[in-house]
Amino acid sequence: MKNQQRPSSASLQYNREAKANYQLFGSIILVLTSSGAILYVLASLLSTSGLNRYDLLRAGLIFLVGICQFLLGKSNMSDRLKPHVMSSVFLLIPFIYYPFLESGAQTVWAAAILFLLSSLVVINRTMLGYATGTTIISLLYIWFNAPNVTSATNTADYIARIGLVIIAALISLLIHRQYVTRLERNIEYLSRLQEQAFLDPVTKLANRSYFVLEVEKISSEGDAICLIDLDDFKTVNDAFGYRTGDRTLHMVGSRLMNRFPDCLVAKASGSAFLLHAKGGAGIELLCEEVLTCVAERVQIDFKQINVTASIGVSFIYDESIDHVINDAEIALFTAKSNRKNTYAITDIETQNQRKRALQLTRDLYDAELDRDFFVLFQPQVEADSHKITGAEALVRWNHPQYGMISPLEFIPIAERTRFIETLGGWVMRRACAQGKTWLDQGHGAITIAVNVSPWQLRQSDFTEKVLTILEETHFPAYLLEIEMTEHIFIEGTNQIIETLNELHLHGIRIALDDFGTGFSSMQTLVELPFDQLKIPKEIVQEAIRSDEKRAIVEMIIQLGRRLNMTIVAEGVELVEEARLLNQLGCHTLQGYLFHKPLQAIQIEPFLAKNYRQG
């Protein structure tokens, strides 16, 4: 494919308009000739001489000419040749006149006017000349050759008819001039709009929008798309000014387009360019050539400017071009994270992962909560007696195609699509309802922990929604525990802080999950109403092997005691871990050593055992 600059021009738009007019002219001629052939046959039938085979041949020839004109109008014949060929239809004028010379051609002259009017559709001076010239010559021939004995038409009539044809031709020329002027003005305006829509004003290259449209037309499976971004280009703008920066971008874009004429080059955004290469073979060599091309020194106003680029490459496989460009952006990020002035290629595994994420995103919108999701509960036990004191509600997704989906995979997608607000409310309702069931069964006060997202906490009516769930399920507020991760400290707002305080005032417990792995500070722990800290699995499992990790666990436990918080250790899987945590003073343990996440009905025998021990 040769490099392309712009999607269209004024001349192209004019040619499209002319082609549409030719097609309309062919259709009108077909209607005229078809109707004329039928009228010719009827007139011959009603005449004194009757219908003969010559009349049928004449009518058939008229109809055949109409068919030819229709096909010519739709053909891709050159616009230079087409008006001359289609003007051959006007030769039908004397052909139609001839049989009626004996009767003086009283009415047939109107056929010339019809053909002349039909030529107005095309607004073409060549066809107007053909139509007018043929009509006048035909009328003059009839004037001088019609038998005076049978003709009732006098000289004034012929002069009037010829005059009318000339006047109609002059009017047509005036309309043609006005039409063409207006058409060219409109096309120029449309061309400017298209330039704004598809042309980058700095580099004069096609922009991303045009690149996507064009590649969708010409691409095939296995083609490569390269996203080329100039490294640290901000320093060029800061050092030399934006004017010099724009000129640098223009020169780099022109260089890429000239060096790689078989590729489609376009401007993306900022200092990035897009390049489409046919076939995936030799992509490494192409990237090396692009890096070399960009790295050549740019000289502007006696200034020597050195720039380098990083490239992200992805391949087209049954996906939209926008998605392939997104893959190239991921690869570009990898290239820049390494050492810049290099390239990275998105492998099939990465593209498949993104395709799976896109599929899961679409399926979340179609999922039914009660059908596709369910809630498991992982018990929490006292560190010394191992009696169950609480349970953490954990949502699971049973996907109809992929089966069980890990929360680590679908929860970030749910947060990104705001589906987490609907899903989180459903989980809390199910968890509170189950907690109330256990209370009614006499299993004692079991705390139910429910994870919430920062998206939920940002809702101004979140507290009201939680209280409504508690009221409808009749579950005590003091047994509900809201868990959140330390991400609230980087995504937090005043709304989140206000919501946490409101929840705490209503007796709902607040727990900070994964403490020690994120962004929390001592000042935050003092200011926010946390009732519980949860030590993450990673620190717990390292505590028995590392003195440093053990010191961290001990510090967290002592900090929680000082702040009147309970401490829960997650991910306990070994007896040694449980023994150490109990020695250090941890209140509650949670992990596979005691219970894995279970269905509610599977936990009830353990709760009954708790009651008997109590």
C-alpha positions in Angstrom: 0.0 0.0 0.0 1.3 3.4 -0.9 1.5 6.0 1.8 -1.7 8.1 1.9 -2.0 11.6 3.2 -5.6 12.7 3.2 -8.9 10.9 2.7 -10.4 13.2 0.0 -10.2 16.4 -1.9 -12.5 18.9 -3.6 -12.0 17.4 -7.0 -12.9 13.9 -5.6 -16.1 15.3 -4.1 -17.0 17.0 -7.4 -16.5 13.8 -9.3 -18.7 11.9 -6.9 -21.4 14.5 -7.4 -21.1 14.3 -11.2 -21.2 10.5 -11.1 -24.4 10.6 -9.2 -25.9 13.0 -11.8 -24.9 10.7 -14.6 -26.7 7.8 -12.9 -29.8 9.9 -12.5 -29.6 11.0 -16.1 -29.4 7.4 -17.3 -32.5 6.5 -15.1 -34.5 9.4 -16.6 -33.6 8.5 -20.2 -34.6 4.9 -19.5 -38.0 6.2 -18.3 -38.4 8.5 -21.3 -37.4 5.9 -23.9 -39.5 3.2 -22.3 -42.6 5.5 -22.2 -41.8 6.7 -25.7 -41.5 3.2 -27.1 -44.9 2.3 -25.6 -46.5 5.5 -26.9 -45.0 4.8 -30.4 -46.5 1.4 -30.5 -49.9 2.7 -29.4 -49.8 5.5 -31.9 -49.0 3.1 -34.7 -51.8 0.8 -33.7 -54.3 3.6 -33.8 -53.0 5.0 -37.1 -54.6 4.2 -40.5 -51.6 2.3 -41.6 -51.5 0.1 -38.5 -48.6 -1.5 -36.7 -45.9 -3.2 -38.8 -42.6 -4.9 -38.0 -40.6 -1.7 -38.8 -42.6 0.1 -36.1 -41.8 -2.7 -33.6 -38.1 -2.6 -34.5 -38.1 1.2 -34.1 -39.8 1.0 -30.7 -37.4 -1.8 -29.6 -34.4 0.2 -30.7 -35.6 3.2 -28.7 -36.0 1.1 -25.6 -32.6 -0.5 -26.2 -31.0 2.9 -26.3 -32.6 3.7 -22.9 -31.1 0.5 -21.4 -27.7 1.4 -22.8 -27.9 4.9 -21.3 -28.9 3.5 -17.9 -25.9 1.1 -17.9 -23.6 3.9 -19.1 -24.8 6.1 -16.2 -23.8 3.5 -13.6 -20.5 2.5 -15.3 -17.0 3.7 -14.2 -16.3 5.2 -17.6 -13.9 8.2 -17.6 -15.7 11.5 -16.9 -13.9 12.9 -19.9 -15.5 10.4 -22.2 -18.8 9.7 -20.6 -20.7 13.0 -21.6 -19.8 12.4 -25.3 -20.9 8.8 -25.2 -24.1 9.5 -23.3 -24.9 12.4 -25.7 -25.5 9.8 -28.4 -29.0 9.5 -27.0 -29.8 12.8 -28.7 -29.4 11.1 -32.1 -32.9 9.7 -31.3 -34.4 13.1 -32.0 -34.2 12.9 -35.8 -34.8 9.2 -35.6 -38.2 9.9 -33.8 -39.1 12.8 -36.2 -38.5 10.9 -39.4 -41.7 8.8 -39.6 -43.8 11.8 -38.9 -42.5 14.1 -41.5 -45.4 13.3 -43.8 -47.9 14.6 -41.1 -45.9 17.7 -40.4 -44.4 16.6 -37.0 -47.1 18.6 -35.2 -46.3 17.1 -31.7 -43.2 15.1 -32.0 -41.0 18.2 -31.5 -41.8 18.1 -27.8 -39.5 15.0 -27.6 -36.6 17.4 -28.2 -37.7 19.6 -25.3 -37.9 16.5 -23.0 -34.4 15.4 -23.9 -33.2 18.9 -23.4 -34.8 19.1 -20.0 -33.3 15.7 -19.0 -29.8 17.1 -19.8 -30.4 19.7 -17.1 -30.1 16.9 -14.6 -26.5 16.4 -15.4 -25.7 20.2 -15.7 -23.0 19.4 -18.2 -22.2 21.9 -20.9 -21.0 19.2 -23.3 -24.4 17.4 -23.1 -26.3 20.7 -23.4 -24.4 21.5 -26.6 -25.2 18.1 -28.0 -28.9 18.4 -27.1 -29.3 21.9 -28.3 -27.4 21.4 -31.6 -29.2 18.1 -32.5 -32.6 19.7 -31.7 -32.1 22.8 -33.8 -30.7 20.9 -36.8 -33.7 18.5 -36.6 -36.2 21.3 -36.4 -34.6 23.1 -39.4 -34.6 19.8 -41.4 -38.3 19.4 -40.7 -39.0 23.0 -41.5 -37.4 22.7 -45.0 -38.4 19.2 -45.8 -41.9 18.7 -44.4 -44.6 18.6 -47.1 -46.2 22.0 -47.3 -49.5 20.4 -48.5 -50.1 18.3 -45.3 -48.3 20.6 -42.8 -50.4 23.0 -40.8 -47.3 24.5 -39.2 -46.2 27.9 -40.6 -42.8 29.7 -40.5 -43.6 31.5 -37.3 -44.2 28.2 -35.5 -40.8 26.8 -36.5 -39.1 30.1 -35.5 -40.9 30.0 -32.1 -39.9 26.4 -31.5 -36.3 27.0 -32.4 -36.3 30.1 -30.3 -37.7 28.2 -27.3 -34.9 25.6 -27.6 -32.3 28.4 -27.7 -33.8 30.1 -24.7 -34.0 26.9 -22.8 -30.3 26.2 -23.6 -29.3 29.7 -22.4 -31.2 29.2 -19.2 -29.6 25.9 -18.7 -26.2 27.4 -19.1 -27.0 30.0 -16.4 -28.3 27.3 -14.1 -25.1 25.3 -14.8 -22.9 28.2 -13.9 -24.8 28.9 -10.7 -24.9 25.2 -9.8 -21.2 24.6 -10.3 -20.3 27.7 -8.3 -22.4 26.7 -5.4 -21.3 23.1 -5.6 -17.6 24.1 -5.6 -18.2 26.4 -2.6 -19.9 23.6 -0.7 -17.3 21.1 -1.6 -14.5 23.5 -0.5 -16.3 23.8 2.9 -16.7 20.1 3.2 -13.0 19.6 2.4 -12.0 22.0 5.2 -14.2 20.1 7.6 -12.6 16.8 6.5 -9.2 18.3 7.0 -10.1 19.3 10.5 -11.5 15.8 11.1 -8.8 13.7 9.5 -5.6 15.9 9.3 -3.2 16.7 12.0 -2.5 20.4 11.8 1.1 20.2 13.0 2.6 17.4 10.9 0.1 17.5 8.0 -0.2 13.8 8.3 -3.5 11.8 8.7 -4.6 11.7 12.3 -5.6 8.6 14.4 -9.2 8.7 13.2 -8.3 8.4 9.6 -5.6 5.8 10.4 -8.2 3.6 12.1 -10.7 3.9 9.2 -8.1 3.3 6.5 -6.4 0.4 8.2 -9.8 -1.3 8.7 -10.2 -1.3 4.9 -6.7 -2.4 3.9 -5.5 -4.6 6.7 -5.3 -8.4 6.8 -4.6 -10.9 9.6 -1.0 -10.7 10.8 -0.4 -7.1 9.9 1.6 -5.0 12.4 0.7 -1.7 14.0 3.6 0.3 15.5 3.0 3.1 18.1 6.1 5.3 17.9 6.5 7.8 20.7 9.4 10.3 21.0 11.3 9.9 24.3 11.1 12.8 26.8 9.9 15.2 24.1 8.8 17.6 26.7 12.4 18.6 27.2 12.6 19.7 23.6 9.6 22.0 24.1 11.0 23.3 27.4 14.5 23.9 25.9 13.6 25.3 22.5 9.9 26.3 22.7 6.8 24.8 21.3 7.2 26.3 17.9 10.5 24.4 17.5 8.9 21.4 19.0 6.1 21.5 16.4 8.6 21.8 13.6 10.5 18.9 14.9 7.4 16.7 15.0 6.7 17.8 11.4 10.2 16.9 10.2 10.1 13.5 12.0 6.7 12.7 10.5 7.9 13.7 7.0 11.0 11.5 7.5 8.9 8.5 8.5 6.6 8.9 5.6 9.4 9.2 3.0 11.5 6.4 4.5 8.7 3.9 4.7 6.5 4.6 1.6 4.9 1.1 1.7 3.5 1.8 5.2 0.7 4.0 6.3 2.0 6.7 8.7 -0.3 8.9 10.8 0.0 11.2 13.8 -1.5 9.9 17.0 -1.4 12.3 19.9 1.2 14.3 21.6 4.6 13.2 20.3 3.4 9.8 19.1 3.0 8.4 15.5 1.2 5.3 14.2 2.6 3.1 11.5 0.8 0.2 9.7 3.0 -2.5 8.1 1.7 -5.3 5.9 2.6 -8.7 7.3 4.3 -9.5 10.6 7.5 -10.9 9.1 10.6 -8.8 9.7 9.0 -6.5 12.2 12.2 -6.4 14.4 14.2 -5.1 11.4 11.5 -2.6 10.7 11.6 -1.3 14.3 15.4 -1.0 14.1 15.1 1.0 10.9 12.4 3.3 12.5 14.6 3.9 15.6 17.6 4.7 13.4 15.4 7.1 11.2 14.1 9.0 14.2 17.5 9.2 15.9 19.0 11.2 13.0 19.8 14.7 14.1 17.2 17.4 13.3 18.5 20.8 12.4 16.1 23.8 12.9 17.3 27.4 12.7 21.0 26.3 13.3 19.8 24.3 16.3 20.9 20.7 16.6 18.1 18.6 18.1 18.6 15.0 19.0 15.5 12.8 19.7 15.0 9.1 20.2 11.9 7.0 20.2 10.3 4.0 21.9 8.1 1.6 19.9 5.2 -0.6 20.9 4.1 -3.3 18.4 1.0 -5.3 18.2 -0.6 -7.5 15.5 -4.0 -7.6 13.9 -5.9 -10.8 14.8 -9.7 -10.7 14.5 -10.0 -7.5 16.6 -10.9 -3.9 16.0 -8.1 -1.5 15.2 -8.7 0.5 18.3 -8.1 -2.6 20.4 -4.9 -3.4 18.5 -3.6 0.1 19.1 -4.4 -0.4 22.8 -2.2 -3.5 22.8 0.5 -1.4 21.1 0.2 1.2 24.0 0.8 -1.6 26.5 3.9 -2.7 24.6 5.1 0.9 24.4 4.8 1.3 28.1 7.0 -1.8 28.5 9.6 -0.4 26.1 9.7 2.9 28.0 9.9 1.1 31.3 13.0 -0.8 30.1 15.5 1.8 28.8 13.7 3.8 26.1 15.1 4.1 22.5 14.0 0.5 22.0 10.9 -1.5 21.0 8.6 -4.1 22.6 6.3 -6.5 20.9 3.0 -7.5 22.4 2.9 -11.3 22.5 -0.1 -13.5 21.8 -0.5 -14.3 25.5 -0.9 -10.6 26.4 -3.4 -10.0 23.6 -5.4 -13.1 24.7 -5.4 -11.8 28.3 -6.8 -8.4 27.1 -9.4 -10.2 24.9 -10.5 -12.2 28.0 -10.7 -9.0 30.0 -12.8 -7.4 27.3 -15.1 -10.5 27.2 -15.5 -10.5 30.9 -16.3 -6.7 30.9 -19.1 -7.3 28.3 -20.4 -10.3 30.2 -20.6 -8.4 33.5 -23.2 -6.2 31.9 -25.3 -9.2 31.0 -24.8 -11.2 34.2 -27.7 -11.9 36.5 -26.7 -11.6 40.2 -28.8 -14.5 41.6 -27.9 -16.8 38.7 -24.2 -16.1 38.0 -22.9 -15.0 41.5 -22.8 -16.6 44.9 -21.4 -15.9 48.3 -19.0 -18.0 50.3 -18.0 -17.4 53.9 -14.6 -17.9 55.4 -14.8 -18.3 59.3 -12.6 -16.3 61.6 -11.6 -18.0 64.9 -10.2 -16.9 68.3 -6.4 -17.3 68.4 -6.5 -19.4 71.6 -9.7 -21.4 71.5 -10.2 -21.6 67.8 -13.9 -20.9 68.2 -15.6 -19.2 65.3 -16.3 -15.5 66.1 -17.0 -14.2 62.6 -17.0 -14.8 58.9 -15.9 -12.9 55.9 -18.3 -12.8 52.9 -16.5 -13.5 49.7 -18.2 -13.2 46.3 -17.6 -15.7 43.5 -18.5 -15.6 39.8 -19.5 -18.8 38.0 -19.0 -17.7 34.4 -21.1 -19.6 31.8 -18.1 -20.0 29.5 -15.0 -19.8 31.6 -16.3 -21.4 34.8 -15.1 -20.0 38.2 -13.5 -16.6 37.8 -11.1 -15.4 40.5 -12.1 -12.2 42.4 -8.6 -10.9 41.7 -9.6 -10.9 38.0 -13.2 -9.7 38.0 -13.3 -7.3 40.9 -11.0 -4.7 39.2 -13.2 -5.0 36.1 -16.3 -4.5 38.2 -14.8 -1.4 39.8 -13.7 0.0 36.4 -17.2 -0.4 35.0 -19.0 0.8 38.2 -20.7 -2.6 38.3 -19.2 -2.9 41.8 -21.9 -0.7 43.2 -24.6 -3.1 42.2 -22.6 -6.2 43.0 -21.5 -4.9 46.4 -25.0 -4.1 47.5 -26.2 -7.5 46.5 -23.3 -9.2 48.5 -24.1 -7.1 51.6 -27.7 -8.0 51.4 -27.0 -11.7 51.1 -24.4 -11.6 53.9 -26.6 -9.8 56.3 -29.5 -12.2 55.5 -27.3 -15.1 56.2 -26.0 -13.6 59.5 -29.6 -13.1 60.6 -30.4 -16.8 59.8 -27.5 -17.9 62.0 -28.8 -15.7 64.8 -32.3 -17.2 64.5 -30.7 -20.7 64.6 -29.2 -19.9 67.9 -25.5 -19.9 66.9 -24.7 -16.7 68.8 -23.3 -13.4 67.7 -21.3 -14.0 64.6 -19.7 -10.9 63.0 -20.2 -10.7 59.3 -17.4 -8.9 57.4 -18.2 -7.4 53.9 -15.6 -5.9 51.6 -16.6 -2.6 50.1 -15.0 -0.6 47.2 -13.9 3.1 47.3 -16.5 3.5 44.5 -19.3 2.5 47.0 -17.9 4.7 49.7 -18.0 7.7 47.4 -21.8 7.4 47.0 -23.4 10.1 49.1 -26.3 7.7 50.0 -24.1 4.7 50.8 -24.9 4.9 54.6 -28.6 5.1 53.8 -28.3 2.0 51.6 -26.5 0.0 54.3 -29.1 1.0 57.0 -31.9 0.0 54.6 -30.3 -3.4 54.1 -29.9 -3.9 57.9 -33.5 -2.9 58.5 -34.9 -5.2 55.8 -32.8 -8.2 56.9 -33.2 -7.4 60.7 -29.5 -7.9 61.1 -27.9 -6.0 64.1 -25.7 -3.2 63.1 -23.0 -4.0 65.6 -22.5 -7.5 64.0 -21.8 -5.9 60.5 -18.2 -5.1 59.7 -17.2 -3.0 56.7 -13.8 -3.9 55.3 -11.8 -1.7 52.9 -8.2 -1.8 51.6 -5.6 1.0 52.0 -6.5 2.2 48.5 -8.9 4.6 50.1 -5.9 6.7 51.1 -4.9 7.3 47.5 -8.5 7.4 46.2 -10.1 8.8 49.2 -12.1 12.0 49.4 -13.9 13.9 52.1 -17.0 12.0 51.1 -15.4 8.7 52.1 -14.2 10.0 55.5 -17.7 11.4 56.1 -19.3 8.1 55.2 -17.0 6.1 57.5 -17.8 8.3 60.4 -21.6 8.0 59.7 -21.4 4.2 59.6 -19.4 4.1 62.8 -22.0 6.3 64.6 -24.7 3.8 63.7 -22.6 1.0 65.4 -21.2 -0.6 62.3 -17.6 -1.9 62.7 -14.9 -0.6 60.3 -11.9 -2.8 59.4 -8.8 -1.9 57.5 -7.7 -4.8 55.3 -4.1 -5.5 54.1 -2.6 -3.1 56.7 1.1 -2.6 56.2 1.3 -3.1 52.4 -0.1 0.2 51.2 -0.3 3.9 51.9 -1.8 4.3 55.4 -0.2 6.4 58.0 -0.4 6.6 61.8 -2.2 9.9 61.6 -4.9 8.3 59.4 -5.4 5.4 61.9 -6.0 7.9 64.6 -8.3 10.2 62.7 -10.5 7.5 61.0 -12.9 5.2 63.1 -11.2 1.8 62.5 -12.2 -1.0 64.9 -10.0 -3.6 63.4 -6.7 -4.1 61.5 -6.1 -7.1 59.3 -2.5 -8.3 58.8 -2.1 -9.5 55.2 -1.2 -13.1 54.2 2.2 -12.0 52.7 3.5 -10.7 56.1 2.0 -13.5 58.1 3.7 -16.2 56.1 7.1 -14.5 56.3 6.9 -13.9 60.0 8.1 -17.4 60.9 11.1 -17.2 58.6 12.1 -13.5 58.9 12.9 -11.6 62.1 12.1 -8.4 60.2 8.6 -9.6 59.2 8.0 -10.9 62.7 8.9 -7.5 64.1 6.4 -5.9 61.7 3.7 -8.3 62.9 4.5 -7.6 66.5 4.4 -3.8 65.9 1.0 -4.0 64.2 -0.4 -6.0 67.1 0.9 -3.6 69.7 -0.3 -0.6 67.7 -3.8 -2.1 67.4 -3.9 -2.8 71.2 -2.9 0.8 71.9 -5.6 2.1 69.7 -8.3 -0.3 71.1 -8.5 -2.2 67.8 -8.8 -6.0 67.3 -6.2 -7.6 65.1 -7.0 -10.3 62.5 -4.2 -12.3 60.8 -5.2 -13.5 57.3 -3.8 -16.4 55.3 -2.8 -18.7 58.3 -1.9 -22.1 56.8 0.6 -23.6 59.2 0.4 -24.5 62.9 3.7 -22.6 63.5 2.1 -19.4 62.1 -0.9 -19.8 64.4 1.2 -20.5 67.5 3.5 -17.5 66.8 0.5 -15.1 66.2 -1.1 -16.3 69.5 2.1 -15.7 71.4 2.4 -12.2 70.0 -1.1 -11.4 71.2 -3.2 -11.5 67.9 -6.9 -11.8 68.7 -8.3 -13.5 65.6 -7.0 -15.9 62.9 -8.3 -16.6 59.5 -7.0 -19.1 56.9 -6.9 -22.5 55.4 -5.4 -24.0 58.6 -8.9 -23.6 60.1 -11.4 -23.2 57.4 -11.4 -22.5 53.7 -14.2 -20.4 52.2 -17.4 -22.5 52.5 -21.1 -22.4 51.6 -23.2 -21.2 54.5 -24.8 -24.6 55.1 -21.3 -26.1 55.4 -20.4 -23.7 58.2 -23.4 -24.5 60.4 -22.0 -27.8 61.9 -18.9 -25.8 63.1 -21.2 -23.2 64.6 -23.2 -25.9 66.4 -19.9 -27.3 67.7 -19.1 -23.8 69.0 -22.4 -23.7 70.9 -21.8 -27.1 72.5 -18.3 -26.0 73.6 -19.6 -22.8 74.9 
